[in-house]
């Protein structure tokens, strides 16, 4: 009896500590995020599915004949942080992916419209190669020794708009600027270094704008006027010390180094297509860029410049001045191509939902759950006033919308 009461007490205590831990975790997460900005949160969530489908697109393109089995895509779902059946996912986007059966095996490939967009993307990247070279040079110049590990740089290559094969397509064309260093012979130790460059490349975005306006370089605050305390802190930070170029990596005191670190993150985000990046991935470059150890804290100290979100439990920093509401102020041509991909994907979702709705309604009709009207039946307008149509009665309406919108309902 004593043992029974003791076990019950321990169970209650363990539950109590679990609740305390969960609440402390929630408080911890809230500490490292900025106050919610609905517009920027919308910008972060808008292309969540696009990111996943872009990765699936790349998986298909890298497969030998670009026609992988669906079970091969299924194996990649864990790395894509997806659950469920790959076949169901691919069928949701019929404008992007074509699923077909040969023998007992399901296969998938890109649709003609998707292939056309892939070709457009390659064309844009080829036409903007000089700008990509300049961007790669600036990223390398931001590092203290003007070199970066290829493995680390690959983590952010798509943020900058570099093609997957930039080491083969771009770097060898400019041997006077770049060189590959690999002293150990291992792939994970390969580095890329810039050996010569135009001094104009070390002019930051803020300095370039200041030149155009014939003014001193300064950060811009993008907060509502009502945020008085944040405006005051921003003013002190902006005016107390002069702007420090992010391309400077001398040994400085802590206050000056923070101003330089803010300028460096600002410059990095300005070079990115969507003016945002994962804080964890930025933290991987802490030594190379001389960033503070607690990068998230530094970013949160400057809410007028950066917005920190924990959307999808991924800490992301957004450059506020890069957005007007939820839209980018300036869109790279590569972004426009990728937005066309997003529109095609959305068109596919609508097509999928329409077909699924028709199939499910037909199933309901066959089972007698939905009444099929005939021309000889009395029209709704001819019914006595006050008599509700069958479809719009409470219980029938619930069943109708469950069929229409329930994601768990499958179609054949």
N, C-alpha and C positions, 0 to 999 in steps of 0.2 A: 504493500500500500504506500509505504514511504517512497519507494523507488518510483512508483507511478506518479505521485505528486511532484517528486523532484524532476522527473523527465518532462512533465507538463510545464514546470517553472522554467526549465532550461529552454524549452521550445518557445515560450513567450518571450524570454530574454533575447534569444537569437533573432526572433522576428522584430523585436524592438530595435536591436542594433542594426538589422538590415534596413529598417525604415530610416534610422538615423543616417546610415551610410548613403542611401539613395537620395535623401533630402540634401545631404552635404554635397553629393555629386551634382545635383541640380543647381545648387548655389554656386558650385565651382564653375559649371558651364556658363551660368548667367554672368559671372564676373568677367569672363574672357570674351564677351560679345558686346557690340555696341547696342545702344537703344535701337529698336527695330525701325528701319526705314522701309515702308511698304514698297516704294518704287524700286529700290535696289534689291530687295528680296525677290520681287517679281522678275527682275532681270536675271537673278541667279537661278531661278527655278524654270525660266522659260525654255532653256535649251538643255535641261537635264536629260530628256529622252533623246535629243539630238546627239549628245555626247556618246550615249550608249550605241546608238545606231551608226554613228561615225566609226566607232571601234569595230562593230560588226562588219561594216563596209571594208575596213582595212584588213580584217581577218580574211574575208572572201577574196580580196585582191591579192593577198600574199599566198593564197593556196595555189598549188601548181597549175591547175587548169581553171582556176577562179570559179569552180563549181564544187564546193565542199559538201560532204554529207551533212545532214542536219545534226546527226549525233556528234560530229566534230565540233559544230557550233555549241552544242549542249555542254561539251567538256570545257569550253571557254567561259561558260556562264559564271563560274565561281570567280574568275579573275575580273569579270565585268560587274561583280557584286549584284548578280541577278538570281532570282529564284524562279521556279516553275519550268515549263517545257519550252524549249527553244522553238519547236514547231509552232506553238500558239503565238509566241512573240513575233516570229517572222510573218505569220499570216495577218497580223494586225497592221502591217505596212505593205500592202500589195503593190503600191506604186514604187516602192524601193526594192523589195526583195521578191523574187519569183521562186515559188516552191513547186517542185514536180517530183514524180515517182518513176523510178526505173527498177523493174523487178520488185523486190521487197524493200528497197531502200529509198528514203526521202532525200532529195538534194535541194540545194538553193543556189541562186545566182542573182546578180544585180539585174534590174530591169533596164531596158534601153534608155529610159529617161535618166536613171541613175548613172549609167555609163556616160551619158552626155554631160552630166554635171561633174563627174570625175575628170573628164577631158577638159571642161572649162576651168576647173581648179588647177590642173596641170598647166594650162595655157597662161593663166594669171600668174602663177608662180614663175614661169619662164620669162614672162614679160617684165616682171619686177625683180629679176635676179640682182641687178645692181643695188637695189634697196635692201635686199636680204643680205648681201655681202656687207653693206654698211651697218646693218643692224647686228650681224654677227660680230663685226669688229668692235662695235660699241660695247656689247655684252662682255667681250674679252677684256676690253680696256677698263671696265669697271672693277675687275678683279685686281688684287694687289700686285700679283706678279705677271699679269697679262696672259694667264693661261687657266684653263679649266679642264677638269676631268670630263671626258666624252660621256661617260655613264651618267654623270650628274646633269650635264647640259641636255642630254636626251630627255630628261624628265620634264623639261620646260620647252622643248623644241616646238611643240604645237602651239603653245602660248604665244610664241614669237612668230609663228607662221612658217617655220622652216620645214621643208619637205623631209619625209622620213629618210631619204637617201642624200641628205645635204653633204655628208662627208665624201660621197662619191661624185655628186653632181656639181657642187659649188667649190669646196675647198681645193681640189686639185687644179682648178682653173686659175687660181690666184696664189701661186707658189711664192710670189714676192711679198705677200701679206701674211699668209698662214703656213704653219707647219705642224705636222703630227709628231708627237714625242711618245715613244714607247720603249723605255729602257729595259723593262723586265720581259717584254714579249707577251705579256698577258693582256687580254682584251679589256679587262676591268681597270687596268692601269694606264690606258691610253689617254693622252692629253692633247688638246689643241691649243696652240699658242699664236698670238699675233706678233710678228717680228718687225713690221713697218706699217706706218699709217699716216694719214693726213691729220695734222694737229686740229683741224676743224671738227674732227670726229669727237674730240673731247669737250665739245660745247654741249651742255645739257639742254633739254627742252625748255626749262625755265630761263636759262641764260639766253637762248635764242629768241624767246618771246620778249625778254627785256631789251635786247638789242633793237628789235623791231619798234618798240615803244620808246626807245632812247631813255630807259629808266634803269634803276637798280634791280637786280634779280631778287624776287620775293616769292614766297609761297602764296597760294590762293586759298582762302577759307570758303567752304561751300556748306554753310550751316544756316538754318533759319535765324533771323535777327533776335528771336526770343531766347536763344541760347546764350545769354549774356556772359555767364561765367566761362563757357568754352571760348567765346570770342575774346574775352579778356586774356585768357591763358594763351590763345593763339597769337594775339598782338604782342605779348611779352616775348614769346618764342621767336616771332618773326622779326622783331625790331631790336632785341637785346644784342644779338650777334649778327654779323653779316652772313649772307648766303655762302655755304661751303660747297664747292663743286664735288659731286660724287666721284669724279675721276681723280680726286686727290686722295692718296692713301698714306700720308705721313703720320707719324706718331703724334697724336694730339691729346689734349686733356678730355675728360669724360663728357663735359658739356658740349664742347665743340664736336666731339666724335658723334654724339647723338644727332646734332644738326646735319652732319655729313651722312649719317645712316638714314635719316629721314629723306634727304635728297637722293640717296642711292635707291631706296625702295620706290620713291616717286619716279625716278628715271627708268627703272626696270619696268614698272607698270605702264609707263608711257610708251615703251617699246612693244608692249604686248597687244595682241589683236583686240582682246576684250577688256583691257585695262584692269585685270584682276588676276590673282594667283593664289594657290594653296600656301598657307603660312608654313605648313610642315615642309613643303618642297623648298620654299625660300630659306628655311632654316638649315637645309642641307648645305647651303653655300655660306654658312656663317664665317668660316675661316677665310675663304677666298675673297669675300666682300667686306670682311671686318665688321660684321653685323653684331649687335649685342646678343648675349646668350639668351636673354628673355625677350625675344623679338616681339611676341604678342603684347607684352606690357608696353613696350615702346610705341607700338602702333595705336594702342588704346589711349595713350597720352595725347594723341593728335587727331581727335575726331573730326576736326575741320578739314583734314587732308585725306584721311583714310577711313573707310567703313569696314568694320570687322563683323563677319557673319559666321554663324554655326549652322547654316542651312545644310540639311542632310548629314549632320554631325561631321561636317568637314569644315575646318576653320579656313575661311577665305578672306583675303584683304582686297578691297575694291578702291580704286582711285576715284574719289568723289567728283573731281572736276572733269573726269572722262565721261560722265553721264549727265544727261538732262532728263530728269524723271527716271524712267526705266530704259531709255534709249541712249545709245552711244552718241556722243557729240560728233565724232568723226568716224566714219566707217571705212576701214581698209577694203579695197576691192575683193580681197580674199574673204572678208566677212560677208560681203554681199552674195558671193557664190555660196557660202555655207548657209546663209539665210534662205536661199532658194532651195537648198537641200531640206531645211526645216519645213518650208512650205509644202514641198513634195511629200514629206513624211506625214504632215497633218492632213493633206489630201487623202493619203492612204488610210489614215485612221477613220476619216469620215466614210470612205468607201467600205471599209471593213464593218463599221457600225451599222451602215445601211443594210448590207447584205445579211449580217447577223440578226438584225431586227426582223427582216422579212422571213428568214428561215424559222426563227423562234415563234413568230406570229402564226406561221403556217402549221407548226407543230401544235400550237394551242388550238387552232381551228380543227385540226384532225382529231384532237382529244375532246372536242366539244366544249372547251373552256371559253372560247370566244365565238359569239354568234355571227354567222355569215349571212349578210343581208341579201335578199333577192329583189329583183325589180318589182315583183308583185306585192312586196311587203309595204306597209304604210310608212311613209317618210317621217322623219322626226318632226318636220314642220307641221305635219297633219295630225300629230298626237295632241291630246287634250292638254291645255295649259297646266303647268305645274307638275306634269309627269316627267321625271328625270329619264334621259336616255339610259339604256342598259349599261353602256360603256362607262358612264360617268357616275354610276352609283358607287358608294364608298368602297365596298369590298372589291368590286370589279376593277375600279380605278387603281387600287393597290396592286392587284395582280398584273394589270397591264404595265404599270411602270416598273415592276420587278422584272418582267420579261424584257422590257426595253433597255434598262440600264444596269442590271445585275451582271457584273463581270464574271461571276461563277457559272453563268448559263453558257453552255458550249453550243457550237453550231457545227453542222456536218458539211 
